[in-house]
Amino acid sequence: MSVLKKLASDTALYGVSTILGRTLNWALVPLHTVIFTRPEQLASNIELYSWVALLNVIYTYGMETAFFRFASRQADAKMTYFNQAVTALILTSLLFSGTLMLFSSQIVGWLDYRGEEMNVVWLALIIAIDAVVAIPFARLRLEKKAKQFVTVKIINILTNVGLNVFFLVVCRDIHQSKYLTTFKPLIDSFYNPTLGPGYIFLANLLANGLFLVLLRNGFRGFRFSWNFAIFKELWQYGYPIFIMGLAGIVNLMTDRWFLRHLLPEGFYAGLSSKDVLSIYGNCYKLSIFMALAIQAFKFAADPFFFSKAEDKNAPSLLALVNKWFIVVCVLIWVGICLNLDTISLLIGKNYRSGTDAVPLLMLANLVLGVFYNVAFWFKLSDKTYFGTLITAIGAVVTVLLNIILIPQLGYMGCAWAFLISSLVMLVLCVWLGQKHYPVNYDWARPIGYVLGGGLLICASMPIKINNQWLAIPYHLLLCLLFLLVVLVIERQALPLKIKQKLKI
């Protein structure tokens, strides 16, 4: 239990930056959807950032996980691997971003967002910085410097949010002489109202630039060097992770790449394909509450499970962690979906029509999180090629289902494709894992919780309570009842102090 407490403690600490960060970034959704009342204004923001997710994987090409693996097992050679990984990422980032900047005009023409060349340039710089700081961040995690990791992340996020407010609200209002007119000449000297959503990209770039200053300790001792033998060692371990990452991003982002192009004209009355993409993309962000819990867990779990790789109790530990991981995620899913009518009030009214996809998207993220958890078997056994195969199959399923379902179901087809592909990957991972790294997972209760939570969500959806003073207590009561049922079922596994307080 002390081992689980350590994992829970690290997850909670990393979760501070992840949850607070994603929550603050999500707080930008109301800001953006209220300021840009026409959904199509944010369409390029949704689509370009979906490509950024793919490019982030390409720019780091598995080096982060490879560094973890070798540096954790060969502590005396940690700096050798660190220097090589950082050097490689600097060189490739310069090459990749230089190419994107050179061909920015062709890129915006291909994506049909002409006039947004500068946004591509800014994104190229953002991705390059993200790649260069990936290994220093990994080093902080490896050295158990979670507080420093969290501090840097939070400063970056607060800066990004602050700059969004500054550019999109303060500068706009001063430019329009709503207040602080004394500063109007200064603001007008750099503020360009026609840039509009472009300021979202600029704010991100300026905030990311702070990483290079704040991560000074993370770069401590770095020497620019090249050792082909070390790079080959890192690459051979990392490239299956890289391929798996590419396939994983295809699973996550295909919907935003395909939706605008496969949606039949007039499918949603009065909305263009760019409107629909923006509505779906912004409502998708409501499912971020599940994704951030998964990300916080992954930050802590990577170094934790690698350190336990040689422990004979590792399989049973994986099973125990997986069970409680599902329990927590189901509680998040039920809590958000039961209160979705209230949460949706936080985004602009022209975007709320897409919230009906959120329960499916959150469930898909839950299943994907379980897949990530179960997938530790091929990392611990150095059989990462299985992860590549499974994720590639999932990517194919995602692409095919989006092609089939979008013309029939619109953005709901995207949500169903995501859920089904995640289930396919999970089933394959469990099946192969039992052959190569047997783990005695407890599936009965977790699946029961998912089914029970789903039934509760489906049963509550037809009941519409327009008065929020009644709706919020009612939904909170349902959440508490569901939580109580889970605690009663799991009472034997709870610590004595908790059982005594709950009297169960």
C-alpha positions in Angstrom: 0.0 0.0 0.0 3.0 2.3 0.7 4.0 1.9 -3.0 0.5 2.9 -4.1 0.7 5.9 -1.8 3.9 7.0 -3.5 2.4 6.6 -6.9 -0.8 8.4 -5.8 1.3 11.2 -4.3 3.3 11.7 -7.5 0.2 11.6 -9.6 -1.5 14.2 -7.4 1.5 16.5 -7.6 1.9 16.2 -11.3 -1.9 16.5 -11.4 -1.6 20.0 -9.8 0.1 21.3 -12.9 -1.8 19.2 -15.3 -5.3 19.8 -13.9 -4.7 23.4 -13.0 -3.0 24.0 -16.4 -5.7 22.3 -18.4 -8.4 24.0 -16.4 -6.9 27.4 -16.9 -6.4 26.6 -20.6 -9.9 25.4 -20.8 -11.0 28.7 -19.2 -9.8 30.2 -22.5 -12.6 28.3 -24.3 -15.3 30.6 -22.8 -13.1 33.6 -23.6 -12.6 32.6 -27.2 -16.1 31.4 -27.9 -17.6 34.6 -26.4 -15.2 37.0 -28.3 -15.4 35.1 -31.6 -19.1 34.6 -31.8 -19.0 33.2 -35.3 -17.7 29.6 -34.9 -15.9 29.6 -38.2 -13.5 32.3 -36.9 -11.9 29.6 -34.6 -11.9 26.8 -37.2 -8.3 27.4 -38.2 -7.3 27.4 -34.5 -8.9 24.0 -34.0 -7.4 22.5 -37.2 -3.9 24.0 -36.9 -3.5 22.9 -33.3 -4.6 19.4 -34.3 -1.7 19.2 -36.7 0.6 20.6 -34.0 -0.3 17.5 -31.9 1.1 15.3 -34.8 4.2 17.4 -35.2 5.0 17.3 -31.5 5.3 13.5 -31.9 7.4 13.9 -35.0 9.7 16.5 -33.4 10.5 14.3 -30.4 10.4 10.9 -32.2 10.4 8.8 -29.0 13.5 10.4 -27.4 11.7 11.2 -24.2 10.7 7.6 -23.4 14.1 6.3 -24.6 15.9 8.7 -22.3 13.7 7.5 -19.4 14.6 3.9 -20.1 18.3 4.2 -20.4 18.9 7.0 -17.8 16.9 5.1 -15.2 18.7 1.8 -15.8 22.2 3.3 -16.2 22.3 6.2 -13.7 26.1 6.7 -14.2 25.6 7.4 -17.9 22.5 9.7 -17.4 24.3 12.8 -18.6 25.6 11.1 -21.7 22.1 10.1 -22.8 20.8 13.5 -21.8 23.4 15.4 -23.9 22.8 13.2 -26.9 19.0 13.4 -26.7 18.9 17.2 -26.3 21.5 17.7 -29.1 19.5 15.5 -31.5 16.2 17.3 -30.7 17.8 20.7 -31.2 19.2 19.8 -34.6 16.0 18.2 -35.9 13.8 21.0 -34.5 15.8 23.5 -36.5 15.4 21.5 -39.6 11.7 20.8 -39.2 10.7 24.3 -38.2 12.8 25.9 -40.8 11.0 23.8 -43.4 7.6 24.8 -42.0 8.4 28.4 -42.0 9.8 28.3 -45.6 6.7 26.6 -46.9 4.1 28.5 -44.8 2.3 30.0 -47.8 1.9 26.6 -49.4 0.7 25.1 -46.1 -2.1 27.6 -45.5 -3.1 27.3 -49.1 -3.4 23.5 -48.8 -5.5 23.8 -45.6 -7.6 26.6 -47.2 -6.7 29.2 -44.5 -5.1 31.7 -46.8 -3.7 34.8 -45.1 -2.6 32.9 -42.0 1.0 32.3 -42.9 2.2 34.1 -39.8 0.2 31.7 -37.6 2.1 28.8 -39.2 5.4 30.5 -38.5 4.5 31.0 -34.9 3.4 27.4 -34.5 6.6 26.2 -36.0 8.5 28.1 -33.3 6.1 26.8 -30.6 6.7 23.2 -31.6 10.5 23.6 -31.8 10.6 25.0 -28.2 8.3 22.2 -27.0 10.7 19.6 -28.5 13.9 21.2 -27.1 12.5 21.3 -23.5 11.0 17.8 -23.6 14.2 16.1 -22.3 14.9 18.6 -19.5 11.3 18.1 -18.4 11.8 14.3 -18.5 15.0 14.8 -16.4 13.1 16.6 -13.7 10.6 13.7 -13.6 13.4 11.2 -13.5 15.1 13.1 -10.7 11.8 13.2 -8.7 11.8 17.0 -8.9 8.1 17.2 -9.3 7.7 20.6 -7.5 10.1 22.3 -10.0 8.3 20.5 -12.9 5.0 21.8 -11.6 6.2 25.3 -10.9 7.5 25.8 -14.5 4.4 24.4 -16.0 2.1 26.6 -14.0 4.1 29.8 -14.8 3.9 28.9 -18.5 0.2 28.3 -18.3 -0.6 31.5 -16.3 1.5 33.5 -18.7 -0.4 32.0 -21.7 -3.8 32.8 -20.1 -2.7 36.3 -19.1 -1.5 37.1 -22.6 -4.7 35.8 -24.1 -6.7 38.1 -21.9 -4.3 41.0 -22.6 -4.4 40.7 -26.4 -8.0 39.6 -26.9 -9.7 41.8 -24.3 -7.4 44.6 -22.9 -5.8 45.6 -26.1 -9.0 45.4 -28.0 -10.9 47.5 -25.5 -8.2 50.2 -25.2 -7.9 50.2 -29.0 -11.7 50.8 -29.1 -11.3 53.6 -26.5 -13.5 51.8 -23.9 -11.1 52.6 -21.0 -7.5 53.6 -20.3 -7.5 55.9 -23.3 -4.1 57.3 -22.2 -2.5 54.1 -23.3 -4.2 54.0 -26.7 -1.3 55.3 -28.7 1.0 52.7 -27.1 -1.4 49.9 -27.7 -2.1 51.0 -31.3 1.7 50.9 -32.0 1.6 47.1 -31.9 -2.0 45.9 -31.7 -3.6 44.8 -35.0 -7.3 44.1 -34.7 -7.4 42.2 -38.0 -5.1 39.6 -36.5 -8.0 38.3 -34.4 -7.5 34.6 -33.4 -3.9 34.9 -34.4 -3.2 36.4 -31.0 -4.0 32.9 -29.5 -0.9 31.6 -31.3 1.2 34.6 -30.4 0.3 34.3 -26.7 1.3 30.6 -26.8 4.6 31.4 -28.4 5.6 34.1 -25.9 4.6 31.8 -23.0 6.6 28.9 -24.4 9.6 31.2 -24.8 9.7 31.4 -21.0 10.5 27.7 -20.8 14.0 28.4 -22.0 14.5 30.7 -19.0 12.6 28.8 -16.4 14.2 25.4 -17.2 17.8 26.6 -16.6 18.2 23.9 -14.0 16.8 21.3 -16.3 19.5 22.1 -18.8 22.2 22.0 -16.1 25.4 20.3 -17.3 24.3 20.1 -20.9 27.0 19.9 -23.5 26.3 20.0 -27.2 27.7 16.6 -28.4 27.1 13.8 -30.9 27.8 10.1 -30.3 26.3 8.0 -33.0 26.4 4.8 -31.0 24.4 6.4 -28.2 22.0 8.0 -30.7 21.5 4.6 -32.4 20.8 3.0 -29.0 18.2 5.7 -28.2 16.6 5.6 -31.6 16.3 1.8 -31.7 14.4 1.8 -28.5 12.5 5.0 -29.2 11.3 4.5 -32.8 8.6 2.0 -32.0 7.3 4.5 -29.4 7.6 7.2 -32.1 5.5 5.1 -34.6 3.1 4.3 -31.8 2.8 8.0 -31.0 2.1 8.8 -34.6 -0.7 6.2 -34.8 -2.0 7.4 -31.4 -2.3 11.0 -32.7 -4.1 9.7 -35.8 -6.6 8.1 -33.4 -7.0 11.4 -31.5 -7.0 13.9 -34.4 -8.4 12.2 -37.4 -11.8 13.6 -36.6 -10.6 17.2 -36.8 -8.7 16.5 -40.0 -11.6 14.8 -41.7 -14.7 16.4 -40.4 -14.6 19.6 -42.5 -13.9 17.7 -45.6 -16.2 14.7 -45.3 -19.3 16.5 -43.9 -22.0 16.8 -46.6 -23.0 20.3 -47.4 -26.0 21.4 -45.4 -25.8 18.5 -43.0 -26.4 20.9 -40.1 -28.9 23.6 -41.2 -27.4 27.1 -41.2 -23.8 26.0 -40.4 -20.8 25.8 -42.7 -18.3 23.0 -42.4 -15.9 25.4 -40.7 -18.6 26.3 -38.2 -19.2 22.6 -37.4 -15.5 21.9 -37.0 -15.2 24.8 -34.6 -18.3 23.8 -32.6 -17.1 20.2 -32.4 -13.5 21.1 -31.6 -14.5 23.5 -28.8 -17.0 21.1 -27.3 -14.4 18.4 -27.5 -12.4 20.4 -25.0 -15.1 19.7 -22.4 -13.8 16.1 -22.4 -10.4 17.4 -21.3 -11.3 16.7 -17.7 -10.8 13.0 -18.4 -7.7 13.5 -20.6 -6.0 15.6 -17.9 -6.5 12.9 -15.2 -4.9 10.4 -17.6 -2.0 12.7 -18.4 -1.3 13.4 -14.7 -1.3 9.6 -14.1 1.1 9.0 -17.0 3.6 11.6 -15.8 3.9 9.8 -12.5 3.5 6.3 -13.8 6.3 6.3 -16.4 9.2 6.7 -14.0 7.3 4.7 -11.3 6.8 1.5 -13.3 10.2 1.7 -15.0 11.8 1.7 -11.5 9.7 -1.4 -10.7 10.5 -3.3 -13.9 12.6 -6.0 -12.1 10.2 -6.3 -9.2 8.5 -9.7 -9.2 5.4 -8.0 -7.8 5.1 -5.7 -10.9 2.3 -7.7 -12.6 0.0 -7.7 -9.4 0.9 -4.0 -8.9 -0.2 -3.2 -12.5 -3.5 -5.0 -11.9 -4.2 -3.1 -8.7 -3.3 0.2 -10.2 -5.5 -0.4 -13.2 -8.6 -1.2 -11.1 -8.4 2.0 -9.1 -7.5 4.0 -12.2 -10.8 2.9 -13.8 -12.7 3.7 -10.6 -11.4 7.2 -10.5 -12.0 7.8 -14.2 -15.5 6.5 -14.1 -16.3 8.9 -11.2 -14.9 11.8 -13.3 -17.0 10.7 -16.3 -20.2 10.5 -14.3 -19.6 13.7 -12.5 -18.9 15.8 -15.6 -21.7 14.2 -17.7 -24.4 14.6 -15.1 -23.6 18.3 -14.8 -23.0 18.9 -18.5 -26.0 21.1 -18.8 -24.5 23.5 -16.3 -20.9 23.2 -17.5 -21.9 24.0 -21.1 -23.2 27.4 -20.0 -19.5 28.4 -19.7 -19.0 28.4 -23.5 -20.6 30.7 -26.1 -24.2 29.9 -26.9 -23.4 29.4 -30.6 -21.1 26.5 -29.7 -23.3 24.5 -27.3 -25.0 22.4 -29.9 -22.0 20.1 -29.9 -22.2 19.1 -26.3 -24.2 15.9 -27.1 -20.9 14.3 -28.2 -19.2 14.9 -24.9 -20.3 11.8 -23.0 -19.1 9.5 -25.8 -15.8 11.5 -26.1 -15.2 11.2 -22.4 -15.9 7.5 -22.4 -13.5 7.1 -25.4 -10.8 9.0 -23.4 -11.5 6.7 -20.4 -11.0 3.5 -22.5 -7.9 5.0 -24.1 -6.5 5.8 -20.6 -7.1 2.1 -19.6 -5.2 1.1 -22.8 -2.3 3.3 -21.8 -2.3 1.7 -18.3 -2.5 -1.9 -19.6 0.1 -1.1 -22.3 2.9 -0.9 -19.7 3.5 -4.6 -20.2 5.2 -4.1 -23.5 7.3 -1.2 -22.2 8.4 -3.2 -19.1 9.3 -6.3 -21.3 11.0 -4.2 -24.0 8.5 -5.4 -26.6 7.4 -2.0 -27.7 6.8 -3.3 -31.3 3.5 -4.7 -30.0 2.5 -1.2 -29.0 3.3 0.0 -32.5 1.2 -2.8 -34.1 -1.8 -2.3 -31.8 -1.8 1.5 -32.2 -1.4 1.2 -35.9 -4.5 -1.1 -36.1 -6.4 1.4 -34.0 -5.4 4.2 -36.4 -6.6 2.3 -39.4 -9.9 1.6 -37.6 -10.2 5.3 -36.7 -9.6 6.5 -40.3 -12.0 4.0 -41.8 -14.8 4.7 -39.3 -14.5 8.4 -39.7 -14.7 8.0 -43.5 -17.8 5.8 -43.1 -19.6 7.6 -40.2 -19.0 11.3 -40.7 -21.2 11.5 -43.8 -23.9 9.6 -41.9 -23.7 11.0 -38.4 -21.8 14.2 -38.6 -19.6 14.9 -35.6 -21.3 12.1 -33.6 -19.6 9.8 -36.1 -16.3 11.2 -35.0 -17.1 10.4 -31.4 -18.2 6.8 -32.1 -15.1 6.2 -34.3 -12.9 7.4 -31.4 -14.7 5.1 -28.9 -14.7 2.0 -31.1 -11.0 2.3 -32.1 -10.0 2.8 -28.4 -12.0 -0.4 -27.5 -10.3 -2.3 -30.3 -6.8 -1.3 -29.1 -7.6 -2.1 -25.4 -8.9 -5.6 -26.3 -5.9 -6.4 -28.5 -3.5 -5.1 -25.8 -5.0 -7.2 -23.1 -5.2 -10.3 -25.3 -1.5 -10.0 -26.4 -0.4 -9.0 -22.9 -1.8 -12.2 -21.4 0.4 -14.2 -23.8 3.6 -12.3 -23.3 3.3 -10.6 -19.8 0.5 -12.3 -17.9 -1.3 -10.0 -15.4 -4.3 -11.1 -13.4 -6.5 -8.0 -14.0 -9.8 -7.6 -12.2 -12.2 -6.6 -15.0 -15.6 -7.6 -13.6 -16.1 -4.7 -11.1 -14.5 -2.0 -13.3 -16.7 -2.9 -16.3 -19.7 -2.9 -13.9 -18.8 0.6 -12.8 -18.6 1.7 -16.5 -21.9 0.1 -17.4 -23.6 1.5 -14.2 -22.2 5.0 -14.8 -23.3 4.8 -18.5 -26.9 3.8 -17.5 -27.0 6.6 -14.9 -25.9 9.2 -17.5 -28.4 7.9 -20.1 -31.2 7.8 -17.6 -30.6 11.4 -16.5 -30.2 13.0 -19.9 -33.9 13.1 -20.8 -34.7 14.8 -17.5 -34.3 18.5 -18.2 -34.3 20.9 -15.3 -34.1 24.5 -16.5 -33.7 26.0 -13.0 -30.0 25.7 -12.2 -30.7 26.1 -8.4 -32.6 22.8 -8.6 -30.5 21.1 -11.4 -27.1 21.4 -9.6 -28.2 19.9 -6.3 -30.1 17.2 -8.1 -27.1 16.2 -10.2 -24.7 16.4 -7.3 -27.0 14.1 -5.3 -26.9 11.5 -8.1 -23.1 11.8 -8.2 -22.8 11.2 -4.4 -25.2 8.2 -4.6 -23.0 6.7 -7.4 -19.9 7.4 -5.3 -21.5 5.8 -2.3 -22.3 2.6 -4.2 -18.7 2.3 -5.4 -17.4 2.8 -1.8 -19.7 0.2 -0.4 -18.6 -2.3 -3.1 -14.9 -1.5 -2.5 -15.2 -1.3 1.3 -12.8 -4.2 1.9 -10.1 -2.5 -0.1 -10.4 0.9 1.7 -8.0 1.9 4.5 -9.5 1.4 8.0 -9.6 5.2 8.7 -11.7 5.9 5.7 -14.1 3.0 6.5 -14.5 4.3 10.0 -15.3 7.8 8.9 -17.8 6.6 6.3 -19.1 3.9 8.7 -19.1 1.2 6.0 
